[in-house]
Amino acid sequence: MTIQAPQQVPSHAPSARPSAWEVLKDYMMTTDHKKIGTLYILTSLIGFAIAGFLAVAIRIQLAVPDNTFLVGNTYNQVLTLHAALMIFFFLIPIGLFGFGNWFLPLQLGVRDVALPRVNTFAVWLFIFSLILVITGLANGGAPGVGWTFYYPLSVDANQTGVAVLMVALTLNGIASLLGSANFAATIVNMRAPGMSLWKMPIFVWAIFSTSILQLISLGGLTAAALVTFLELKLGLSMFNPGIGGVPVMFQQFFWFYSHPAVYVMLLPYLGIGAEVASTMARKPLFGYRVMVYSLLGIVLVSLLVWAHHMFAVGLPESWQIAFMIATLIVAIPTGVKIFNLIGTLYGGRIIMKTPTYWLIGFIFNFLIGGITGVALGMIPFDYQVTMSYFVVAHFHNVMMFGTAFLAMAGLYYWWPKMTGRFMDERLGMWHFWLFMVGSWMTFLPQYILGLLGMPRRYYTYPAGNFAWTELNFISTLGALTLLAGGIVWFWNIYITFKKPITASNNPWGGYTLEWTSSSPPAAYNFAHEFPTTFPTERPLYDWEKNGDTLTPVDPKTIHLPQDSIWPFITAVGILLMGYGLSFGWFTNYTPTGGLQPFFEASAGHVFASLVLYVSFPVFLYGLFKWAGTREYAVPVAHHHLTKYDNGFMGMAWFIISEIGLFGVLIAGYVYLRVSGHAEPPALRPNVWLAALNTLILVSSSFVLHRAEQDNHHGKLTRFRLGLFITLLMGAAFMLFQIYEFSLFGAESDWKQNLWQACFFIIVGLHGLHIIIGGIGVALPYYQAMTGKMDKYNHGSITPASMYWHLVDVVWLLIVAIFYAW
């Protein structure tokens, strides 16, 4: 390529090697999307390594019949941690948030994401959620309920560590939602001038579609984890059949997210595969618009197929057939994507380097896994193999054997850009072939074992079953081969950093904007401005053909968000809160023993409960210090493409996730109510009190809106007064709500009445949102009172106002379904 950026010296190039503390402090405070992407990638690789060793332990146990290496619940704990870490701490985060953080802003031609400090908070929340899972090992052991934590196994008194898994998944989910909303806001509001949506690189489209899918569907998993947690801590349940609950409803909640999660684990990697195919084949993407439509089609249809995981639980035949048809339909856009990748490679002058091998390996492996997925979508076949090793083989064929190959392709492809160094090609090929051979050896025998009737999740099997012993032994040899490949991979990463920085700006001859930055990129990404014409999604090729050039910019004129420790401190507060909620509680309460004196609990429970109480001031102190620190050290005019600022845009996307969470819970309640399972008790909460609370809350929305208008017109005194009145009205609402809860809780036992349990779960969750919204309103009030808001720094009033209005609308729906119905 002749389009070259002016030589940049990375601004972060140190004069001397920094100490470990300086590096750690830098990463705790950073708002640089590239460093945050590095944190996601490193944490994901740690999760992958731990999960990989656990997988090898599983296969060693199953290598021979009647083995005793991992027995009983120990095996279940290892199995649960392996699956949870591999899914939630490797496959999802490394593609969406690791590569997404690193390359989304670079490919859009901007200097950072829309909300940089939210990005810092999200990555540390993700890291702390992994730490929280690990703390469970020192507090009674890991859960042995599988990554699906099906009800009622998850609330069995003999199980340990379930609460910490529920809390960790919730914190991980919050981080994921914040990151997804941040990405969506960045894409809509912050592209380089002249880059329309239809001129974005396909990887950006992949991140955009994945973020939308995550925001819509994650409420299902959150609802399942929340209700499970509340039953463990308070005896509140929507699933307990002893009071009329429906255990299968847990599966409906869980799979509403956890099947779309398969595509959350796929779509970013399809974008990576398309980038690698186009660059390495020296060709434009085959069917760019069709690829975009396929991504969006997958998002749509993947939300309509979750019940194919539940064919064997006894759903009505009409529902099974509908979900079978949807399952077959979702295979169409997925197949189109594979066809596009093959079409891009076909006829190209292919550069056969390591990333290309991983891409071709993915295409081959994923086709096999996809075909078996279509087979599982057929109801009669699914009945036969649903709890067998055939399903295990299919899932790993698609994920580890398929998607993870593109994770490797992305690392080898972008490694020169990220580090300025190339991975070793010879070791890269060893890594590839060990993974390819090891994957086939591991998972092909499991297909056959499934067809021979071997059930999944069993820790042992007897000798004498036809071919079981031989096939399991081969599968274990395959796992050891994968372990060898992983060791080669990590060795390759290690020795890479021993090499000097030699990679050019564009070592592969790529066509997208990240290849105009230095290798590794400077903190400010680009020391140049781009032409404002984007004829296609391959701007470097188009500009070279048209004779366009890049305009140099003096790096001294570039202003970046200032680093801040306060998002990290806020995340520490959440970590402490998560620890306290997992291993302690606000009181000494158990569902079996009821309320007991606080200090009669175990020492661990008392300690964790005290940590819980300490967490709140830590969290609030960090949050208010964060709000009181301006994003930029100097006044900066913010770049955004729409008339809305980044705070508005980020909250608008985040609200989708809140609608999803309440939507799942309310849909579950409505089903229980209509089907006659949740009959209201004779004594229900007073309608007049609900009407008074409605008046207070709706009035507070109008007051807050008026305050926002006063702020726009410069009437700062009235603006501050409006925020203060809103906070008072929110406090009044909560006082009335607590009074109502105390009365209603004393009248009947929620452990004996399903309607009352649903009431406390949903209305209580709304009360939590009132508290969150009140803190949100208090932040701009604090900013206004301390002079932190001006025409360049709008504070957090817009997102706080939007969130408050959402909470009010949800309350109106709650009044209709619980008080009026």
C-alpha positions in Angstrom: 0.0 0.0 0.0 1.3 3.5 -0.8 -1.1 5.1 1.7 1.2 5.5 4.7 0.7 7.4 7.9 3.5 9.8 9.0 5.9 8.0 11.4 4.6 8.1 14.9 6.5 7.5 18.1 4.2 5.9 20.6 3.6 8.4 23.3 3.8 5.6 25.9 7.3 4.5 24.9 9.2 4.5 28.2 12.7 5.9 28.8 13.3 3.2 31.3 11.5 0.0 32.2 8.7 0.9 34.6 8.3 -1.1 37.9 5.5 -3.6 38.3 3.7 -1.2 40.6 3.9 1.6 38.0 2.5 -0.8 35.3 -0.3 -1.9 37.7 -1.2 1.6 38.7 -1.3 2.7 35.0 -3.7 -0.1 34.2 -5.9 0.6 37.2 -6.2 4.3 36.1 -6.2 4.0 32.3 -8.9 5.1 30.0 -7.0 4.0 26.9 -9.2 1.5 25.0 -6.1 -0.4 23.9 -4.9 -1.0 27.4 -8.4 -2.0 28.5 -8.6 -4.4 25.5 -5.3 -5.8 26.7 -6.7 -6.4 30.2 -9.7 -8.2 28.7 -7.5 -10.4 26.5 -5.0 -11.2 29.4 -7.9 -12.0 31.8 -9.6 -14.1 29.1 -6.3 -16.1 28.5 -6.0 -16.7 32.2 -9.6 -18.0 32.2 -8.9 -20.1 29.1 -5.8 -21.6 30.8 -7.6 -22.5 34.0 -10.6 -23.9 32.1 -8.2 -25.9 29.9 -6.5 -27.6 32.8 -9.8 -28.4 34.3 -10.9 -30.0 31.0 -7.8 -32.1 31.0 -8.6 -33.2 34.5 -12.1 -34.2 33.3 -10.7 -36.3 30.5 -8.1 -38.0 32.7 -11.0 -39.1 34.9 -12.9 -40.5 31.9 -9.8 -42.1 30.2 -10.6 -45.5 31.6 -13.6 -47.2 33.2 -14.3 -47.0 36.9 -11.5 -44.4 37.5 -11.3 -42.6 40.8 -9.2 -39.5 39.9 -12.3 -37.2 40.2 -15.2 -38.7 42.1 -18.7 -37.5 42.8 -19.3 -33.8 43.5 -15.6 -33.0 43.0 -16.1 -34.0 39.4 -19.2 -31.9 39.2 -17.4 -28.8 40.6 -14.5 -29.2 38.1 -17.1 -29.6 35.3 -19.0 -26.5 36.4 -15.9 -24.3 36.7 -14.5 -25.5 33.3 -17.7 -24.6 31.5 -18.4 -21.3 33.3 -14.8 -20.1 32.9 -14.6 -21.1 29.2 -17.9 -19.5 28.3 -18.1 -16.4 30.5 -14.4 -15.7 30.9 -12.9 -16.6 27.6 -15.1 -17.1 24.5 -17.5 -14.2 25.2 -15.1 -11.5 26.5 -12.0 -12.0 24.3 -13.9 -11.6 21.1 -16.4 -9.0 22.0 -14.5 -6.9 24.5 -10.8 -7.9 24.0 -10.6 -7.4 20.2 -13.6 -5.1 20.3 -11.9 -2.6 22.7 -8.6 -2.8 20.8 -9.8 -2.4 17.3 -13.3 -0.9 17.2 -12.1 2.7 17.8 -9.1 2.1 15.5 -11.2 0.9 12.7 -13.7 3.7 13.1 -10.8 6.3 13.0 -11.5 7.7 16.4 -9.3 8.1 19.5 -11.4 6.2 22.1 -14.8 4.8 22.9 -17.8 7.0 23.7 -17.5 6.6 27.5 -13.9 5.9 28.4 -14.2 5.8 32.2 -17.2 3.5 32.0 -15.0 1.3 29.9 -12.4 1.3 32.8 -15.1 0.4 35.3 -16.4 -2.4 33.2 -13.1 -4.1 32.6 -12.3 -4.1 36.3 -15.8 -5.3 37.1 -15.1 -8.2 34.7 -11.8 -9.0 36.3 -13.3 -8.8 39.8 -16.1 -11.2 38.8 -13.4 -13.8 38.0 -11.7 -13.2 41.3 -15.0 -13.6 43.0 -15.5 -17.0 41.4 -12.0 -18.1 42.6 -12.8 -16.9 46.2 -15.5 -19.5 46.2 -12.8 -22.2 46.3 -11.7 -20.9 49.7 -15.2 -20.5 51.0 -16.7 -24.0 50.9 -15.9 -25.0 47.4 -17.0 -24.4 43.9 -20.6 -25.1 42.8 -21.3 -28.5 41.4 -24.4 -27.6 39.4 -23.1 -27.3 35.9 -22.9 -24.1 34.0 -26.6 -24.3 33.4 -27.3 -24.4 37.2 -30.7 -26.0 36.7 -33.4 -25.6 39.3 -33.9 -27.3 41.8 -30.3 -28.6 41.9 -29.0 -25.1 42.4 -30.9 -24.5 45.6 -30.1 -28.0 47.1 -28.8 -27.4 50.7 -25.9 -29.8 49.9 -24.5 -27.6 47.2 -21.8 -25.0 47.9 -20.7 -22.0 46.0 -23.9 -21.4 44.1 -24.5 -17.9 45.5 -21.0 -16.7 44.6 -21.5 -18.0 41.0 -24.9 -16.2 40.8 -23.3 -12.9 42.0 -20.2 -13.3 39.8 -22.4 -13.9 36.7 -24.5 -10.8 37.6 -21.4 -8.6 38.0 -19.9 -10.1 34.8 -23.2 -9.4 33.1 -23.3 -5.7 34.3 -19.8 -5.2 32.9 -20.8 -6.9 29.6 -23.9 -4.6 29.3 -21.9 -1.5 30.0 -19.4 -2.5 27.4 -22.0 -3.4 24.8 -23.9 -0.1 25.3 -20.5 1.7 25.1 -19.7 0.0 21.8 -23.1 0.7 20.3 -22.9 4.4 21.3 -19.4 4.6 19.8 -20.5 3.2 16.5 -23.6 5.3 16.2 -22.1 8.6 17.5 -18.3 8.6 16.8 -17.3 7.3 13.4 -14.7 9.2 11.4 -16.3 12.0 9.4 -17.5 10.6 6.1 -17.7 7.0 7.2 -21.4 6.0 6.9 -22.8 2.8 8.5 -22.5 1.1 5.2 -18.8 1.9 4.9 -17.8 0.5 8.2 -15.5 -2.6 8.3 -17.3 -5.9 8.7 -15.6 -6.4 12.1 -17.3 -3.2 13.4 -20.7 -4.6 12.1 -19.9 -7.8 13.9 -19.3 -6.0 17.2 -22.4 -3.8 16.7 -24.7 -6.8 16.1 -23.2 -8.7 19.0 -23.7 -5.7 21.3 -27.3 -5.4 20.3 -27.9 -9.1 20.9 -26.2 -9.0 24.3 -28.3 -6.0 25.4 -31.6 -7.6 24.3 -31.0 -11.1 25.7 -28.8 -10.9 28.8 -31.8 -10.2 30.9 -32.7 -13.9 30.7 -29.6 -15.1 32.4 -29.7 -12.2 35.0 -33.3 -13.1 35.9 -32.4 -16.8 36.3 -29.4 -15.9 38.5 -31.3 -13.3 40.5 -34.3 -15.5 41.4 -31.9 -18.4 42.2 -29.9 -16.1 44.5 -33.0 -14.7 46.2 -34.3 -18.3 47.0 -30.9 -19.1 48.5 -30.9 -15.9 50.6 -34.5 -15.2 51.3 -36.6 -18.2 50.2 -38.2 -16.1 47.4 -38.9 -18.2 44.3 -40.8 -18.3 41.1 -39.8 -21.9 40.4 -40.6 -23.8 43.6 -43.3 -26.3 42.8 -44.1 -26.6 46.5 -45.9 -23.2 46.3 -47.1 -23.5 42.7 -44.0 -22.4 40.9 -42.9 -24.0 37.6 -39.3 -25.4 37.6 -39.2 -25.5 33.8 -39.6 -21.7 33.8 -36.0 -21.5 35.0 -35.0 -23.1 31.8 -37.1 -20.6 29.8 -35.3 -17.7 31.5 -31.8 -19.3 31.2 -32.0 -20.3 27.6 -33.5 -17.0 26.5 -30.0 -15.7 26.9 -27.8 -18.8 26.8 -28.8 -19.8 23.3 -28.2 -16.3 21.9 -24.9 -16.5 23.9 -23.8 -19.0 21.3 -24.0 -16.2 18.7 -22.4 -13.7 21.1 -19.5 -16.2 21.0 -19.7 -16.4 17.2 -20.5 -13.1 15.6 -17.3 -11.2 16.7 -15.3 -14.0 15.3 -17.1 -14.1 12.0 -16.1 -10.4 11.7 -12.5 -11.4 12.5 -12.6 -14.2 9.9 -13.9 -11.7 7.3 -11.1 -9.3 8.0 -8.4 -12.0 7.8 -10.0 -13.5 4.6 -10.1 -10.1 2.8 -6.5 -9.1 3.8 -4.9 -12.5 3.2 -6.7 -13.1 -0.1 -5.9 -9.6 -1.3 -9.6 -9.2 -2.3 -12.6 -7.2 -1.2 -15.1 -9.0 0.9 -17.4 -11.2 -1.2 -21.0 -9.9 -0.7 -20.3 -7.2 2.0 -23.9 -6.1 2.3 -25.2 -9.7 2.4 -22.7 -10.3 5.2 -24.1 -7.4 7.1 -27.7 -8.6 6.6 -26.7 -12.1 7.7 -25.2 -10.7 10.9 -28.4 -8.8 11.7 -30.5 -11.8 10.6 -28.6 -14.0 13.1 -29.4 -11.5 15.8 -33.1 -11.5 15.0 -33.6 -15.2 14.6 -31.3 -16.3 17.4 -33.8 -14.7 19.8 -36.5 -17.1 18.6 -34.8 -20.5 19.0 -34.0 -20.9 22.7 -36.6 -23.7 23.4 -34.8 -26.2 21.1 -32.7 -26.9 24.3 -36.0 -27.9 25.9 -37.6 -30.3 23.4 -37.4 -33.2 26.0 -39.0 -31.4 28.9 -42.6 -31.8 27.6 -43.4 -28.6 25.7 -46.6 -28.6 23.5 -45.9 -30.1 20.1 -46.9 -26.9 18.3 -44.2 -25.0 20.3 -41.6 -27.6 19.5 -42.3 -27.5 15.8 -42.2 -23.7 15.8 -38.8 -23.7 17.5 -37.5 -26.4 15.3 -38.4 -24.3 12.2 -36.7 -21.3 13.7 -33.6 -23.4 14.4 -33.4 -24.4 10.8 -34.0 -20.8 9.7 -31.1 -19.5 11.8 -28.8 -21.9 9.9 -29.4 -19.9 6.7 -27.7 -16.6 7.6 -25.0 -18.6 9.4 -24.4 -20.7 6.3 -24.4 -17.5 4.2 -21.5 -16.1 6.3 -19.5 -19.3 5.7 -20.2 -19.0 2.0 -19.1 -15.4 2.0 -15.8 -16.3 3.6 -15.2 -19.1 1.1 -16.1 -16.6 -1.7 -13.7 -14.1 -0.4 -10.9 -16.6 -0.4 -11.8 -18.1 -3.8 -9.6 -16.7 -6.6 -7.5 -14.6 -4.3 -3.8 -14.4 -4.1 -3.8 -16.0 -0.7 -1.0 -15.3 1.7 -0.5 -18.6 3.6 0.5 -17.4 7.0 -0.6 -18.6 10.4 -3.8 -16.4 10.5 -4.9 -18.0 7.2 -4.5 -21.5 8.5 -6.6 -20.7 11.5 -9.3 -19.2 9.2 -9.4 -22.3 7.0 -9.4 -24.6 10.0 -12.4 -22.7 11.3 -14.4 -23.0 8.1 -13.8 -26.7 7.9 -14.5 -27.4 11.6 -17.5 -25.1 11.9 -19.2 -26.6 9.0 -19.1 -30.0 10.7 -20.4 -28.5 14.0 -23.1 -26.5 12.2 -24.4 -29.6 10.4 -24.7 -31.5 13.6 -26.5 -28.5 15.1 -29.1 -28.7 12.3 -29.4 -32.4 13.2 -30.0 -31.5 16.8 -32.7 -29.1 15.7 -34.8 -32.1 14.4 -37.1 -33.0 17.3 -37.0 -36.9 16.9 -33.2 -37.0 16.7 -32.9 -34.5 19.6 -35.0 -36.8 21.8 -32.5 -39.6 21.3 -29.3 -37.7 22.0 -30.3 -34.7 24.1 -28.5 -35.8 27.3 -25.7 -37.7 25.5 -22.1 -37.0 24.6 -23.3 -36.2 21.1 -24.5 -32.8 22.4 -21.1 -32.3 24.2 -19.3 -33.0 20.9 -21.5 -30.7 18.9 -21.1 -27.8 21.3 -17.4 -28.1 21.5 -17.2 -28.6 17.8 -18.9 -25.2 17.3 -17.2 -23.3 20.1 -13.7 -24.7 20.9 -13.3 -26.5 17.6 -14.7 -23.6 15.6 -15.0 -20.2 17.2 -11.8 -20.5 19.2 -9.9 -21.0 16.0 -10.9 -17.5 14.9 -9.9 -16.2 18.3 -6.4 -17.6 17.5 -6.6 -16.1 13.9 -7.4 -12.7 15.4 -4.5 -12.9 17.8 -2.0 -13.9 15.1 -3.4 -11.4 12.6 -3.5 -8.3 14.9 -0.5 -9.3 17.1 2.0 -7.2 15.0 -0.3 -4.2 15.4 -0.8 -4.7 19.1 2.8 -5.3 20.1 4.9 -4.3 17.1 6.2 -7.9 16.9 5.4 -10.9 14.9 4.5 -14.3 16.4 6.9 -17.0 15.5 5.5 -18.7 12.4 7.1 -22.1 13.1 5.6 -22.2 16.6 2.4 -20.9 15.2 2.1 -23.8 12.9 2.9 -26.3 15.7 0.1 -24.6 17.7 -2.3 -24.8 14.8 -1.7 -28.5 14.0 -1.7 -29.6 17.6 -5.0 -27.9 18.1 -6.5 -29.2 14.8 -5.4 -32.8 15.4 -6.2 -32.6 19.2 -9.7 -31.3 18.6 -10.6 -34.0 16.2 -9.1 -36.7 18.5 -11.0 -35.2 21.5 -14.5 -34.5 20.0 -15.0 -37.0 17.1 -15.0 -40.0 19.5 -17.6 -38.1 21.6 -20.0 -37.9 18.7 -19.7 -41.7 18.4 -20.0 -42.2 22.2 -23.2 -40.2 22.1 -24.7 -42.3 19.4 -23.6 -45.4 21.4 -25.6 -44.1 24.4 -23.0 -42.6 26.8 -24.7 -39.9 28.9 -23.1 -36.6 29.6 -22.2 -35.3 33.1 -21.4 -38.7 34.5 -18.0 -39.0 36.2 -17.5 -42.7 35.5 -18.7 -45.6 33.3 -18.4 -49.4 33.5 -16.1 -51.6 31.5 -17.6 -53.8 28.8 -19.8 -51.3 26.9 -19.0 -51.6 23.2 -16.1 -49.2 22.2 -16.7 -46.9 25.2 -13.3 -47.6 26.7 -11.3 -47.2 23.5 -13.2 -44.0 22.4 -12.8 -42.3 25.8 -9.1 -43.1 25.8 -8.6 -41.6 22.4 -10.6 -38.5 23.5 -8.3 -38.1 26.5 -5.2 -38.4 24.3 -6.8 -35.6 22.2 -7.2 -33.4 25.3 -3.5 -33.9 26.1 -2.7 -33.0 22.6 -4.7 -29.8 23.0 -2.8 -29.1 26.2 0.5 -29.5 24.3 -0.8 -27.0 21.7 -1.8 -24.6 24.5 1.7 -24.8 26.0 3.3 -24.1 22.6 0.9 -21.1 22.1 1.8 -19.5 25.5 5.5 -20.1 24.8 5.1 -18.4 21.5 3.5 -15.4 23.3 6.3 -15.3 25.8 9.2 -15.4 23.4 7.5 -12.8 21.2 8.2 -10.2 23.9 11.9 -11.1 23.7 11.9 -9.8 20.1 12.5 -6.2 19.1 9.7 -4.1 17.7 10.1 -4.6 14.0 6.5 -4.7 12.5 5.7 -1.9 10.1 2.4 0.1 10.3 0.8 -2.3 7.8 2.7 -5.6 7.8 -0.1 -7.7 6.1 -1.1 -5.0 3.6 -4.6 -4.5 5.2 -7.2 -2.1 4.0 -8.8 -0.7 7.1 -7.9 2.3 9.2 -6.1 0.6 12.1 -3.2 -0.1 9.7 -2.4 3.6 9.4 -1.5 3.8 13.1 2.0 2.9 14.4 2.7 -0.6 15.6 2.0 -0.6 18.5 -0.3 2.4 18.3 0.3 5.6 20.2 -2.0 6.6 23.0 -3.8 9.0 20.7 -4.1 6.3 17.9 -3.5 8.6 14.9 -1.3 11.6 14.3 -3.2 12.4 11.1 -6.7 13.2 9.8 -8.4 11.0 7.2 -10.0 12.0 3.9 -13.7 12.5 4.4 -14.7 10.3 1.5 -15.2 6.6 2.1 -16.1 4.9 -1.2 -16.2 1.4 0.3 -15.4 -0.4 3.5 -11.7 -0.7 2.2 -10.6 3.0 2.5 -6.9 2.5 2.2 -7.3 0.7 -1.1 -9.8 3.4 -2.3 -7.6 6.4 -1.2 -4.5 4.9 -2.9 -6.4 4.4 -6.1 -7.8 8.0 -5.9 -4.5 9.6 -4.9 -5.9 10.8 -1.5 -3.5 11.4 1.3 -3.5 11.6 5.1 -3.1 15.0 6.7 -0.6 15.1 9.5 -1.6 16.4 12.9 0.6 17.7 15.7 0.2 15.3 18.6 0.5 18.2 21.0 -2.9 19.4 19.9 -4.6 16.1 20.6 -6.5 16.0 24.0 -7.3 12.6 25.5 -9.5 11.8 28.5 -7.5 12.0 31.7 -6.8 8.8 33.6 -8.7 8.3 36.8 -8.4 5.9 39.7 -12.0 6.4 40.7 -13.7 3.9 38.3 -11.3 1.3 39.7 -12.2 2.2 43.3 -15.9 2.0 42.4 -15.3 -1.4 41.0 -13.5 -2.4 44.2 -16.6 -1.4 46.1 -18.7 -3.7 43.9 -16.2 -6.5 44.5 -16.5 -6.1 48.3 -20.3 -6.0 47.8 -20.3 -9.1 45.8 -18.2 -10.9 48.4 -20.5 -9.8 51.1 -23.6 -10.9 49.2 -22.1 -14.2 48.3 -20.8 -15.4 51.7 -22.8 -13.2 54.1 -26.1 -11.2 54.2 -27.6 -8.2 55.8 -28.8 -10.4 58.6 -28.3 -13.9 59.9 -31.1 -15.4 57.8 -31.4 -18.9 56.2 -34.5 -20.2 54.4 -34.6 -23.2 56.7 -33.8 -21.6 60.0 -35.3 -18.1 59.5 -34.0 -15.0 61.2 -31.4 -15.7 64.0 -29.1 -13.3 66.1 -26.5 -11.9 63.8 -23.4 -12.9 65.8 -24.6 -16.5 66.2 -23.8 -17.1 62.6 -20.5 -18.6 61.5 -17.3 -16.5 61.6 -17.2 -16.5 57.8 -20.8 -15.3 57.5 -20.2 -12.5 60.0 -17.0 -11.4 58.3 -18.6 -11.4 54.9 -21.6 -9.5 56.2 -19.3 -6.8 57.7 -17.5 -6.6 54.4 -20.9 -6.1 52.8 -21.7 -3.1 55.0 -18.2 -1.6 54.4 -18.7 -2.0 50.6 -21.4 0.7 50.4 -19.3 3.7 51.6 -16.4 2.5 49.4 -18.6 2.2 46.4 -20.3 5.6 47.0 -17.1 7.4 47.7 -15.5 6.1 44.5 -18.6 6.9 42.5 -18.9 10.5 43.7 -15.2 11.1 43.3 -15.5 9.7 39.8 -18.5 12.0 39.1 -16.6 15.0 40.5 -13.5 14.5 38.2 -13.9 16.0 34.8 -13.3 13.7 31.9 -10.8 16.1 30.2 -8.3 18.2 31.9 -8.9 21.0 29.4 -12.1 22.2 27.7 -12.7 20.0 24.7 -15.5 20.1 22.1 -16.8 16.5 21.8 -17.1 14.8 18.4 -20.4 13.1 17.8 -22.4 12.5 14.7 -25.9 12.8 16.0 -27.5 15.7 18.0 -27.2 13.6 21.1 -24.2 13.5 23.4 -22.4 10.2 24.3 -24.0 10.0 27.7 -27.5 10.0 26.2 -26.5 7.5 23.5 -24.8 5.1 26.0 -27.8 5.2 28.3 -30.3 4.8 25.5 -28.6 1.5 24.5 -28.2 0.4 28.2 -31.9 0.9 28.8 -32.6 -1.9 26.3 -31.0 -4.3 28.7 -33.2 -3.1 31.6 -36.3 -3.5 29.5 -35.1 -7.1 28.8 -34.6 -7.9 32.5 -38.0 -6.6 33.6 -39.6 -8.0 30.5 -38.4 -11.6 31.3 -39.5 -11.4 34.9 -42.9 -9.9 34.2 -43.5 -12.3 31.4 -42.8 -15.2 33.8 -45.2 -13.7 36.4 -47.9 -13.1 33.8 -47.7 -16.7 32.8 -47.9 -17.9 36.4 -50.9 -15.6 36.9 -52.8 -16.5 33.8 -52.2 -20.3 34.3 -53.6 -20.1 37.8 -50.3 -20.9 39.6 -50.0 -17.5 41.2 -53.3 -16.6 42.8 -53.3 -13.4 44.8 -53.9 -13.7 48.6 -57.0 -12.4 50.2 -55.0 -9.5 51.7 -53.1 -7.6 49.0 -51.2 -4.4 49.3 -53.4 -1.3 49.5 -54.3 0.3 46.1 -54.5 3.8 47.7 -50.8 3.5 48.8 -49.8 2.4 45.3 -51.8 5.3 43.9 -50.0 7.8 46.2 -46.6 6.3 45.3 -47.6 6.6 41.6 -48.4 10.2 42.0 -45.1 10.9 43.8 -43.0 9.0 41.2 -44.7 10.4 38.1 -44.5 13.9 39.5 -40.8 13.4 40.2 -40.3 12.7 36.5 -41.9 16.0 35.5 -39.8 17.8 38.1 -36.6 16.2 36.8 -37.6 17.0 33.2 -38.2 20.6 34.2 -34.9 20.8 36.0 -33.2 19.5 32.8 -34.8 22.3 30.8 -33.7 24.8 33.4 -30.1 23.6 33.0 -30.3 24.0 29.2 -31.5 27.6 29.7 -28.8 28.4 32.2 -31.2 28.6 35.2 -28.7 26.8 37.5 -30.4 27.7 40.8 -33.8 26.2 39.6 -31.9 23.3 38.1 -30.3 22.4 41.5 -33.6 22.9 43.3 -35.3 20.6 40.8 -32.8 17.8 41.4 -33.1 18.2 45.1 -36.9 18.0 45.0 -36.6 14.9 42.8 -34.3 13.2 45.4 -36.8 14.1 48.1 -39.7 12.6 46.1 -37.7 9.4 45.4 -36.9 9.1 49.1 -40.6 9.5 50.0 -41.5 6.8 47.5 -39.0 4.4 49.1 -40.2 5.1 52.6 -43.8 4.3 51.5 -42.5 1.2 49.7 -40.7 0.0 52.8 -43.8 0.6 54.9 -45.9 -1.4 52.4 -43.4 -4.2 52.3 -43.2 -4.5 56.1 -47.0 -4.6 56.4 -47.5 -7.1 53.5 -44.6 -9.2 54.7 -46.1 -9.6 58.1 -49.5 -10.6 56.9 -48.4 -13.7 55.0 -45.3 -15.8 54.3 -43.8 -15.4 50.9 -42.3 -18.9 51.2 -45.9 -20.2 51.1 -47.5 -18.0 48.5 -46.3 -17.7 44.9 -48.0 -14.5 44.1 -46.4 -12.8 47.1 -43.0 -14.2 46.1 -43.4 -12.8 42.6 -44.5 -9.5 44.1 -41.5 -9.1 46.4 -39.1 -10.2 43.6 -40.3 -7.8 40.9 -41.4 -4.9 43.0 -38.3 -5.3 45.2 -36.1 -5.2 42.1 -37.9 -2.1 41.0 -37.2 -0.6 44.5 -33.5 -1.4 43.9 -33.7 0.5 40.6 -35.2 3.4 42.5 -32.2 3.5 44.7 -29.8 3.2 41.7 -31.7 5.9 39.9 -31.6 8.1 43.0 -27.9 7.8 43.2 -27.8 8.6 39.5 -29.7 11.8 40.1 -27.5 12.6 43.1 -24.4 12.6 40.9 -25.4 15.6 38.7 -26.7 17.4 41.8 -23.2 16.9 43.4 -21.6 18.0 40.1 -23.8 21.1 40.0 -23.2 22.0 43.6 -19.4 21.7 43.1 -19.2 23.6 39.9 -18.2 20.7 37.7 -20.8 21.4 35.0 -20.4 23.9 32.1 -20.9 24.0 28.4 -18.0 21.6 27.8 -18.7 19.3 30.7 -22.4 18.4 30.9 -22.1 16.0 33.7 -24.3 13.0 34.0 -27.7 14.7 34.1 -28.9 13.4 30.7 -28.3 9.6 31.4 -29.5 10.1 35.0 -32.8 11.7 33.8 -33.3 8.9 31.2 -32.8 6.2 33.8 -35.2 7.8 36.2 -37.9 8.1 33.5 -37.4 4.4 32.7 -37.9 3.4 36.4 -41.1 5.5 36.4 -42.5 3.8 33.3 -41.7 0.3 34.8 -43.6 1.3 38.0 -46.7 2.1 36.0 -46.6 -1.4 34.5 -46.1 -2.9 38.0 -49.1 -1.0 39.3 -51.2 -2.4 36.5 -50.2 -6.1 36.9 -49.9 -6.3 40.7 -52.3 -3.7 42.2 -55.0 -3.3 39.5 -55.1 -6.9 38.1 
